[in-house]
Amino acid sequence: MTKLRIHSFAISVDGYGAGPNQNLDNPLGAGGVALHKWVFATRTFREMYGGDGGATGVDDDFAARGFANIGAWILGRNMFGPIRGPWPNDAWKGWWGDNPPYHTPVFVLTHHSRASITMDGGTTFHFVTEGIHAALERATEAANGRDIRLGGGVATIQQYMRAGLVDEMHLAISPIVLGSGEALFEGINAVEMGYQCTEHVPSASATHVVLARRT
Ligand SMILES: NC(=O)c1ccc[n+]([C@@H]2O[C@H](COP(=O)([O-])OP(=O)(O)OC[C@H]3O[C@@H](n4cnc5c(N)ncnc54)[C@H](OP(=O)(O)O)[C@@H]3O)[C@@H](O)[C@H]2O)c1
């Protein structure tokens, strides 16, 4: 059965998945880029952007798991880019250049409709205005038996968690504090939702934890 999986979602020690004031210069908000420091050096991250080399080990193992058996992605509109409100035009096509690292259909949740965008390398961005269940249905169909990766950000993950739809969540806790921003567990009672920590592995750069629902 198709699972909805979160991988490599980085949070600060104080629980933020992005810093404050997201904008074109700070896609992850002020100070937020440091959340991803653990992944930048990995072989998986380098390969995502056509590079070679990179570190293997715990961080790379977790990064690589996030791409195994994924047939579609779901993102929130703020993760897709810095533009808020109605799309002024069709110029913005994501942060990731002509060949984004998804290589599958990607369903972007937004209240503002927009035509789908076909990118190089098998990525197509579809904009879904009918809510989280509609996005999941479309992603499930597109994934064709494979799993769906929920990329983020926080607002999107929280909705799927509250609806009890996230099967597995790998978080990388980075050794930074952000003080403010998008708090992943704000208003979320993960215990009541049936989640428990099923794995925890430290590396030199992050503490990796996996949450899954009790079966
Ligand atoms: N730490 C990490 O590993 C990680 C991973 C991914 C992203 N991020 C960061 O997280 C930040 C974005 O997170 P975020 O919490 O601000 O926002 P988000 O979840 O990416 O997007 C929220 C926006 O998506 C649209 N949306 C969400 N749910 C919807 C629904 N049910 N129906 C229709 N539209 C819906 C709304 O946009 P509109 O109403 O404006 O259309 C909403 O304001 C970025 O800084 C990104 O870089 C961090």
The ligand as an SDF file (V2000), in Angstrom:
LIG
                    3D

 48 52  0  0  0  0  0  0  0  0999 V2000
   13.5090   22.0570    7.5830 N   0  0  0  0  0  0  0  0  0  0  0  0
   13.3090   21.3820    6.4760 C   0  0  0  0  0  0  0  0  0  0  0  0
   13.8160   20.2570    6.2640 O   0  0  0  0  0  0  0  0  0  0  0  0
   12.3940   21.9830    5.4440 C   0  0  0  0  0  0  0  0  0  0  0  0
   11.8400   21.1920    4.4350 C   0  0  0  0  0  0  0  0  0  0  0  0
   10.9700   21.7880    3.5430 C   0  0  0  0  0  0  0  0  0  0  0  0
   10.6940   23.1510    3.6200 C   0  0  0  0  0  0  0  0  0  0  0  0
   11.2760   23.8770    4.6120 N   0  0  0  0  0  0  0  0  0  0  0  0
   11.0250   25.3080    4.7460 C   0  0  0  0  0  0  0  0  0  0  0  0
    9.7400   25.4940    5.3060 O   0  0  0  0  0  0  0  0  0  0  0  0
    9.2660   26.7750    4.9040 C   0  0  0  0  0  0  0  0  0  0  0  0
    7.8640   26.6230    4.3560 C   0  0  0  0  0  0  0  0  0  0  0  0
    7.0310   26.0870    5.3750 O   0  0  0  0  0  0  0  0  0  0  0  0
    5.6870   26.8150    5.8010 P   0  0  0  0  0  0  0  0  0  0  0  0
    5.1810   26.1130    6.9890 O   0  0  0  0  0  0  0  0  0  0  0  0
    5.9700   28.2800    5.8610 O   0  0  0  0  0  0  0  0  0  0  0  0
    4.7370   26.6090    4.5510 O   0  0  0  0  0  0  0  0  0  0  0  0
    4.3540   25.4300    3.5630 P   0  0  0  0  0  0  0  0  0  0  0  0
    3.7550   24.2970    4.3210 O   0  0  0  0  0  0  0  0  0  0  0  0
    5.4760   25.1160    2.6370 O   0  0  0  0  0  0  0  0  0  0  0  0
    3.2450   26.1700    2.6820 O   0  0  0  0  0  0  0  0  0  0  0  0
    2.1280   26.7500    3.2990 C   0  0  0  0  0  0  0  0  0  0  0  0
    1.2830   27.3630    2.2050 C   0  0  0  0  0  0  0  0  0  0  0  0
    0.8280   26.3330    1.3050 O   0  0  0  0  0  0  0  0  0  0  0  0
   -0.5230   26.5710    0.9430 C   0  0  0  0  0  0  0  0  0  0  0  0
   -1.3470   25.5370    1.5750 N   0  0  0  0  0  0  0  0  0  0  0  0
   -1.0220   24.7580    2.6420 C   0  0  0  0  0  0  0  0  0  0  0  0
   -2.0400   23.9330    2.9300 N   0  0  0  0  0  0  0  0  0  0  0  0
   -3.0210   24.2030    2.0470 C   0  0  0  0  0  0  0  0  0  0  0  0
   -4.3200   23.6900    1.8460 C   0  0  0  0  0  0  0  0  0  0  0  0
   -4.8030   22.7120    2.6240 N   0  0  0  0  0  0  0  0  0  0  0  0
   -5.0480   24.1710    0.8240 N   0  0  0  0  0  0  0  0  0  0  0  0
   -4.5480   25.1380    0.0210 C   0  0  0  0  0  0  0  0  0  0  0  0
   -3.3220   25.6800    0.1730 N   0  0  0  0  0  0  0  0  0  0  0  0
   -2.5880   25.2260    1.1720 C   0  0  0  0  0  0  0  0  0  0  0  0
   -0.8830   27.9360    1.5070 C   0  0  0  0  0  0  0  0  0  0  0  0
   -0.4330   28.9050    0.5680 O   0  0  0  0  0  0  0  0  0  0  0  0
   -1.3740   29.9750   -0.1980 P   0  0  0  0  0  0  0  0  0  0  0  0
   -2.6560   30.1060    0.6040 O   0  0  0  0  0  0  0  0  0  0  0  0
   -0.5490   31.2160   -0.1970 O   0  0  0  0  0  0  0  0  0  0  0  0
   -1.5660   29.4540   -1.5520 O   0  0  0  0  0  0  0  0  0  0  0  0
    0.0060   28.0140    2.7300 C   0  0  0  0  0  0  0  0  0  0  0  0
    0.2480   29.3220    3.1740 O   0  0  0  0  0  0  0  0  0  0  0  0
   10.2350   27.2880    3.8700 C   0  0  0  0  0  0  0  0  0  0  0  0
   11.1270   28.1890    4.5170 O   0  0  0  0  0  0  0  0  0  0  0  0
   10.9760   26.0540    3.4380 C   0  0  0  0  0  0  0  0  0  0  0  0
   12.2710   26.3470    2.9610 O   0  0  0  0  0  0  0  0  0  0  0  0
   12.0970   23.3290    5.5340 C   0  0  0  0  0  0  0  0  0  0  0  0
  1  2  1  0
  2  3  2  0
  2  4  1  0
  4  5  1  0
  4 48  2  0
  5  6  2  0
  6  7  1  0
  7  8  2  0
  8  9  1  0
  8 48  1  0
  9 10  1  0
  9 46  1  0
 10 11  1  0
 11 12  1  0
 11 44  1  0
 12 13  1  0
 13 14  1  0
 14 15  2  0
 14 16  1  0
 14 17  1  0
 17 18  1  0
 18 19  2  0
 18 20  1  0
 18 21  1  0
 21 22  1  0
 22 23  1  0
 23 24  1  0
 23 42  1  0
 24 25  1  0
 25 26  1  0
 25 36  1  0
 26 27  1  0
 26 35  1  0
 27 28  2  0
 28 29  1  0
 29 30  1  0
 29 35  2  0
 30 31  1  0
 30 32  2  0
 32 33  1  0
 33 34  2  0
 34 35  1  0
 36 37  1  0
 36 42  1  0
 37 38  1  0
 38 39  2  0
 38 40  1  0
 38 41  1  0
 42 43  1  0
 44 45  1  0
 44 46  1  0
 46 47  1  0
M  CHG  2   8   1  16  -1
M  END
$$$$
